[in-house]
Amino acid sequence: MRYTKQLIGRYKRFRNTNLLRHDYHAKYAFVGIGNHSMNNLYPVLAFLHVPLKYICCKSADKLPLIERAYAGVHATTSLQEILADEEVKGVFVSTAPQAHFAIATEVLKSGKALFIEKPPCQSLEELAQLLDLQKAHDAIVEVGLQKRNSPIMRVLKKELKKSKASACYNLKYLTGAYPEGDALLDLFIHPLDCMTYLFGEAQVKYAESAGCHTLMLILEHRCATGMLELSTGYSWNDAKEHWTINTVRGIYEMDQFDSLTFQPKPQIIMGIPMEKMFPCGKTTVSLLERNNFVPLQENNQIVSQGYYDSIKGFVDAVEGKNMRVLSSLEHLTHTYSLIENIRTLI
């Protein structure tokens, strides 16, 4: 019993010490302090102990409030003040989507690393301009399409490699009304980007706008075909994101980025489904599920939705600890091509 307690004590000390080992030396700045940033991005920076030197916003009235809330941070309305500071190595940008391209352009011209929330720009042409700037200044860029970095996406990507034949999928992305922006670019970019990440470049085989709030799509990839319902005609209180992916091996189901299950296909011999001849119980394997009972880091939605790994990956890349960036500007070429293809059809 005593030995067991000693082992438990050592494990707890190791776990606590490990949480304190995030060691970043460069200085960073954040442009924007809206609701999304304060709920999803700033908490990750605090958890990782990322040294934040500046917070930039449009309103001078907010400056004293920011400096009171974030000790040791200098609040400013001047982006140029930040870009002129050689101590700042990386800049986080999360403002109004329409402002992202202009701000990203200035940051890249300064040679600093850039973390830019989605969408980084408004068109494929603007994306090409940002790519040219990134290459010219050899800059590190991470785009905040964080779902690519979610634990479920890592597991699903690995699982899908096991299926050699083509797959088909059904995707529902259902939210409430979105009057403040462009739903296709600001919201639907998430599921469209996830599908291009999993299955590669896509062509639109069918597109129809149902009313002013819903898109019905059929997409064709090299190794998959998908049916999508993307809608702002439902409810934010009961928003849903659900995928069903049918492969030769079996069926994967993803719900809200909280759970991923796999149901193996029943055996078929000479075209005869054996489950009809020899009825047996359905087998469903849980590949990943967020534990809502235990409030640990890995069970936090900031982690399951991919925010934590996106920000950590960016800061690690800036400090030379890891150069793995999943959501670079270059990775988004297929996504923006798909969005522009959809626009021409609806």
FIPA-82334 format. One line per field, with one value per residue (C-alpha): residue number from 1; residue in three letters; z, y, x. Coordinates in steps of 0.25 Angstrom, whole numbers, plus 5000, padded with zeros to 4 digits. Each point is the difference from the previous one (the first is absolute). Layout:
# FIPA-82334
nr c(NUM,...);
rest c(Ala,...);
w c(Z,...);
v c(Y,...);
u c(X,...);
END
This chain:
# FIPA-82334
nr c(1,2,3,4,5,6,7,8,9,10,11,12,13,14,15,16,17,18,19,20,21,22,23,24,25,26,27,28,29,30,31,32,33,34,35,36,37,38,39,40,41,42,43,44,45,46,47,48,49,50,51,52,53,54,55,56,57,58,59,60,61,62,63,64,65,66,67,68,69,70,71,72,73,74,75,76,77,78,79,80,81,82,83,84,85,86,87,88,89,90,91,92,93,94,95,96,97,98,99,100,101,102,103,104,105,106,107,108,109,110,111,112,113,114,115,116,117,118,119,120,121,122,123,124,125,126,127,128,129,130,131,132,133,134,135,136,137,138,139,140,141,142,143,144,145,146,147,148,149,150,151,152,153,154,155,156,157,158,159,160,161,162,163,164,165,166,167,168,169,170,171,172,173,174,175,176,177,178,179,180,181,182,183,184,185,186,187,188,189,190,191,192,193,194,195,196,197,198,199,200,201,202,203,204,205,206,207,208,209,210,211,212,213,214,215,216,217,218,219,220,221,222,223,224,225,226,227,228,229,230,231,232,233,234,235,236,237,238,239,240,241,242,243,244,245,246,247,248,249,250,251,252,253,254,255,256,257,258,259,260,261,262,263,264,265,266,267,268,269,270,271,272,273,274,275,276,277,278,279,280,281,282,283,284,285,286,287,288,289,290,291,292,293,294,295,296,297,298,299,300,301,302,303,304,305,306,307,308,309,310,311,312,313,314,315,316,317,318,319,320,321,322,323,324,325,326,327,328,329,330,331,332,333,334,335,336,337,338,339,340,341,342,343,344,345,346);
rest c(Met,Arg,Tyr,Thr,Lys,Gln,Leu,Ile,Gly,Arg,Tyr,Lys,Arg,Phe,Arg,Asn,Thr,Asn,Leu,Leu,Arg,His,Asp,Tyr,His,Ala,Lys,Tyr,Ala,Phe,Val,Gly,Ile,Gly,Asn,His,Ser,Met,Asn,Asn,Leu,Tyr,Pro,Val,Leu,Ala,Phe,Leu,His,Val,Pro,Leu,Lys,Tyr,Ile,Cys,Cys,Lys,Ser,Ala,Asp,Lys,Leu,Pro,Leu,Ile,Glu,Arg,Ala,Tyr,Ala,Gly,Val,His,Ala,Thr,Thr,Ser,Leu,Gln,Glu,Ile,Leu,Ala,Asp,Glu,Glu,Val,Lys,Gly,Val,Phe,Val,Ser,Thr,Ala,Pro,Gln,Ala,His,Phe,Ala,Ile,Ala,Thr,Glu,Val,Leu,Lys,Ser,Gly,Lys,Ala,Leu,Phe,Ile,Glu,Lys,Pro,Pro,Cys,Gln,Ser,Leu,Glu,Glu,Leu,Ala,Gln,Leu,Leu,Asp,Leu,Gln,Lys,Ala,His,Asp,Ala,Ile,Val,Glu,Val,Gly,Leu,Gln,Lys,Arg,Asn,Ser,Pro,Ile,Met,Arg,Val,Leu,Lys,Lys,Glu,Leu,Lys,Lys,Ser,Lys,Ala,Ser,Ala,Cys,Tyr,Asn,Leu,Lys,Tyr,Leu,Thr,Gly,Ala,Tyr,Pro,Glu,Gly,Asp,Ala,Leu,Leu,Asp,Leu,Phe,Ile,His,Pro,Leu,Asp,Cys,Met,Thr,Tyr,Leu,Phe,Gly,Glu,Ala,Gln,Val,Lys,Tyr,Ala,Glu,Ser,Ala,Gly,Cys,His,Thr,Leu,Met,Leu,Ile,Leu,Glu,His,Arg,Cys,Ala,Thr,Gly,Met,Leu,Glu,Leu,Ser,Thr,Gly,Tyr,Ser,Trp,Asn,Asp,Ala,Lys,Glu,His,Trp,Thr,Ile,Asn,Thr,Val,Arg,Gly,Ile,Tyr,Glu,Met,Asp,Gln,Phe,Asp,Ser,Leu,Thr,Phe,Gln,Pro,Lys,Pro,Gln,Ile,Ile,Met,Gly,Ile,Pro,Met,Glu,Lys,Met,Phe,Pro,Cys,Gly,Lys,Thr,Thr,Val,Ser,Leu,Leu,Glu,Arg,Asn,Asn,Phe,Val,Pro,Leu,Gln,Glu,Asn,Asn,Gln,Ile,Val,Ser,Gln,Gly,Tyr,Tyr,Asp,Ser,Ile,Lys,Gly,Phe,Val,Asp,Ala,Val,Glu,Gly,Lys,Asn,Met,Arg,Val,Leu,Ser,Ser,Leu,Glu,His,Leu,Thr,His,Thr,Tyr,Ser,Leu,Ile,Glu,Asn,Ile,Arg,Thr,Leu,Ile);
w c(5000,5004,4986,4993,5006,4997,4985,5000,5006,4990,4989,5005,5002,4986,4994,5007,4996,4986,5000,5004,4989,4989,4998,4989,4999,4988,5002,4993,4997,4998,4990,5005,5013,4996,5006,4992,5003,5015,5001,4992,4997,5012,5009,4992,5000,5016,5002,4991,5007,4986,5003,4995,4999,4992,4998,4988,4998,4993,5012,5009,5011,5002,5002,5015,5002,4992,5008,5013,4996,4994,5009,4993,4987,4992,4993,4988,4988,4991,4992,4995,5014,5001,4987,5003,5012,4997,5013,4995,4992,4997,4999,5002,4992,5003,4996,4990,4988,4990,5007,5000,4987,5002,5014,4995,4989,5009,5010,4989,4994,5013,5000,5013,5002,4998,5007,4992,5004,4988,4990,4997,4988,4991,4987,4993,4994,5014,5005,4988,5004,5015,4995,4992,5012,5009,4990,4998,5015,5004,5010,5009,4998,5007,4996,5011,4994,5013,4997,4992,5013,5008,5006,4993,4986,5004,5003,4988,4990,5005,4999,4986,4995,5003,4989,4986,4993,4998,5011,5001,5010,5006,5007,5007,5006,5006,5007,5003,4992,4996,4996,5003,4989,4989,5005,4988,5003,5015,5005,4989,4997,5012,4995,4986,5004,5009,4987,4991,5012,5001,4985,4992,4989,4997,4988,5002,4993,5005,5007,5004,5009,5008,5004,5005,5011,4995,4990,4995,4994,4993,5000,4992,5005,4994,5010,5006,4997,5010,5003,5008,5007,5004,5007,5009,5000,5013,5014,5007,5013,4993,4989,4995,4992,4996,4990,4995,4992,4993,4996,4996,5014,5007,5004,5008,5007,5006,5009,5004,5000,5014,4995,4989,4998,4991,4996,4992,4987,5002,4991,4986,4993,4986,5001,5012,5013,5011,5010,4994,5001,5014,5007,5011,5008,4994,5003,5002,5004,5007,4993,5008,5010,5008,5015,5005,5014,5003,4998,4995,4989,4989,5003,4998,4987,4998,4998,4993,4990,4996,5006,5010,4989,4990,5009,5006,4986,4996,5012,5000,4985,5003,5011,4991,5009,4989,4985,4999,4995,4995,4996,4992,4989,4989,5006,4998,4985,4998,5010,4993,4987,5004,5007,4987,4992,5009,4998,4985,5001,5010);
v c(5000,5010,4996,5003,5014,5003,4997,5008,5012,4999,4999,5013,5007,4997,5004,5013,5003,4997,5010,5011,4996,5008,5009,5011,5012,5008,5011,5000,5010,4998,5009,4999,4997,4996,4989,4989,5004,5001,4987,4991,5006,5008,4989,4991,5010,5002,4985,4998,5013,5006,5014,5010,5014,5007,5000,5009,5004,5011,5007,5009,4999,4985,5003,5002,4988,4991,5004,4998,4986,4995,5004,5003,5002,5013,5004,5008,5004,5001,4987,5007,5002,4985,4997,5010,4992,4990,4993,4995,4987,4996,5007,4994,5006,4998,5012,5002,4990,5012,5006,4987,5002,5014,4997,4987,5007,5010,4989,4992,5012,5003,4985,4996,4987,5000,4993,5004,4996,4995,5005,5006,5007,5001,4993,4991,5012,5006,4986,5000,5014,4995,4988,5008,5009,4988,4994,5014,5002,4985,5002,4990,5000,4993,5002,4998,4988,4993,4988,4994,4999,4994,4986,4994,5004,4994,4987,5000,5004,4988,4991,5004,4996,4986,5000,4998,5002,5012,5005,5008,5010,5007,5013,5010,5013,5007,5014,5011,5013,5007,5015,5006,4994,4990,4986,4993,5006,5003,4987,4989,5002,4990,4988,5002,5002,4987,4992,5005,4997,4985,4997,5011,5009,5000,5003,5005,4990,5006,5013,5006,5012,4996,5014,5010,4991,4986,4994,4986,4995,4987,5000,4990,4998,4990,4989,5005,5006,5008,5006,5012,5009,5013,5009,5012,4997,4992,5005,5004,4994,4987,5001,4987,4994,4986,4991,4986,4994,4987,4992,4985,4997,5006,5013,5012,5010,5013,5009,5014,4997,4993,4986,4990,4986,4989,4989,4988,4996,4986,4989,4998,4986,4999,5012,4995,5008,4991,5008,4996,4985,5001,5012,5005,5013,5013,5003,5014,5004,5014,5005,5013,5007,5012,4997,5011,4995,5002,5015,4997,5008,4989,5000,5015,5004,5010,4987,4991,5011,5002,5014,4995,4992,5011,5011,4991,4995,5015,5004,4988,5003,5014,4996,4988,4989,4994,5004,4993,5009,4993,5013,5008,5009,4990,4989,5009,5001,4988,5006,5014,4994,4992,5012,5008,4988,5000,5015,4999,4989,5007);
u c(5000,5011,5007,4988,4998,5015,4997,4987,5008,5011,4990,4993,5013,5004,4987,5000,5014,4997,4989,5011,5010,4995,5012,4999,5010,4995,4990,4986,4989,4985,4992,4985,4993,4986,4991,5006,5014,4998,4992,5009,5013,5005,4998,5009,5011,4998,5001,5012,5007,5002,5007,4990,5006,4989,4985,4995,4986,4992,4994,5008,4990,5003,5015,5000,4990,5009,5013,4992,4995,5013,5012,5013,4993,5001,4987,5001,4991,5013,5003,5013,5005,4999,5007,5011,5004,5011,4998,4986,5002,4985,4987,4986,4989,4985,4992,4988,5002,5000,5012,5009,5006,5005,5005,5007,5006,5007,5004,5007,5007,5006,5006,4993,4993,4985,4989,4987,4986,4991,4997,5014,4995,4988,5004,5009,5007,5003,5005,5010,5005,5002,5007,5010,5003,5002,5010,5007,5002,5001,4990,4993,4985,4989,4985,4990,4992,5002,4992,5012,5007,4989,5003,4989,5005,5014,4993,4990,5011,5008,4988,4996,5014,4996,4989,5006,4987,4991,4992,4987,4995,4988,5003,4991,5004,4988,5000,4991,4999,5013,4996,5013,5009,5002,4996,5007,5013,4999,4993,4999,5015,5001,4993,5005,5015,4998,4996,5011,5010,4994,4998,5007,4996,4985,4991,4985,4991,4987,4997,4987,4997,4987,4994,5010,5006,5003,5010,4998,5013,5005,5015,5010,5014,5010,4996,4987,4986,4993,4986,5000,4989,5006,4990,4997,4985,5000,5004,5013,4995,4999,5011,5005,5011,4999,5008,4998,5011,4997,5012,5003,5004,4989,4993,5006,4991,5005,4991,5003,5015,4997,4999,5005,4994,5003,4990,5006,4993,4993,5005,4994,5003,4996,4991,4993,5000,5003,4994,4986,5003,5007,4995,5009,5002,5006,5014,5004,5014,5003,5012,5000,4991,5001,4997,4991,5001,5015,5004,5014,5007,4998,4985,4999,4992,5012,5008,4990,4997,5014,5003,5011,5008,4999,5006,5010,5005,5001,5008,5009,5003,5004,5009,5006,4995,4991,4997,4987,4989,4988,4992,5010,4996,5004,4991,4988,5001,4990,4991,4999,4999,4988,4994,5001,4995,4987,4998,5000,4989,4990);
END
